[in-house]
């Protein structure tokens, strides 16, 4: 059994359809045990020398740090942005039962 190194990986997209495509891909490949698609929000950011504003959906994916590179590759295959935000944040503590469930659902064998 793997010692879980839990992370929450986030990305955002401007279309709900794209959010679902990303969520379904990473779940089908078992690179995330769970994906939350948060309701539309407003994002402000620098892009090509200007402050830009867009409506976006935020995805929060529960995974393992060791799967990060594979997760990034899977996201990039379907992400519509030229430079997608893909950020992993370590989870300092995770409930033991939830961690056990995550380990069972994630694909470490590739």
Secondary structure, DSSP 8 states (H G I E B T S, - for coil): -----EEEEEEEES-HHHHHHHHHHHHHTTS-SEEEEEEEEEEEEEETTEEEEEEEEEEEEEEEGGGHHHHHHHHHHH--SSS---EEEE-S---HHHHHHHHHHS----
